[in-house]
Amino acid sequence: MHDLESKRLLFACQGRDHQSVLDFAADLKAHGGDPVQIEHVCQDMSAAYAKGVALALPNAQISYDRFHVIAMANEAMDGVRRQEMSTQPQAVKEALGDNDRKLLKSLAWGMRRNPGDWSAKQTHAMHWLQRSTLKSARAWRLKMALRAVYASAAAGNDREHAGKGLKDWLSWARRSRLEPFRKLAKTLSERFDAVVRGMLDKRSNAYVEAMNGLLQQAKRAARGFRTASNFIAIAYLRMSRLKHLPANPLQPALPQTDGRLLHRCL
């Protein structure tokens, strides 16, 4: 659990089920907090976490942030591309006008990246993709259209406008005859209100994902940890901005005349 405003870790435990949220609420009470006062939770689309929020944080509204929704759209797009490459490889190569494997790789990366970040080869591959009738081209347009819906909602900051834009996209995705996007449309439709809240509140779990990456770096640097509790302790030290910790017993190194550095204890 993170506080997205102060950007600090509040609670960590083992497990990824609803009990994790219940444990957080119990820990919050033990430290003088009140779970009833939590009004908003920004999370991924885990049904287990949503269940935990409903049980432990009764006044909290859930929103699904842009980071995870667009990641799901990217996954659906990749699914269409991989399936088409597996079932119709010749059609893909003819559409691109080249059998070069590097061009196919450029296509895969170009579909995932922002157009402004395309390399020359990716621009070439995407030029031919957009002029083709491939399913991959439709999948890429659907993904980009969902990003445009989010951008429009953020600019307008109006719930009705955001909801209409999302409904129009869901209608297109359902009629696309692309099974990964039809499944995504079903998922978003079932969580429609929370997705729209995520469009407007400008909260994002991107910070949390970045911190998770730093924790994995710490794990690799330590060659792993003996116990999960040790790993959680490092997470608190690195990400919780703890106060009243013991002072560092070492002073900054002092230069010596021979060029070496001398460390002194306080």
Buried (B, 14 or more C-beta within 10 A) or exposed (E): BBEBEEEBBBBBBEEEEBBBBBBBBEBBEEEEBEBEEBEBBBBBBBEBBBBBBEEBBEEBBBBBBBBBBBEBBBEBBBBBBEBBBEEBEEBBBBBBEBEEEEBBEBBBBBBBEEEEEBEEBBEBBBEBBEEBEBBBBBBBBBBBBBBEBBEBBEEBEEBEBBBBBBBEBBEBBBEBEBEBBBBBBEBBBEBEEBBBBBBBBEBBBEEBEEBEEEBEEBBEEEEEBEEEEEBBEBBBEBBBEEEEEEEEEEEEEEEEEEEEEEEEEE
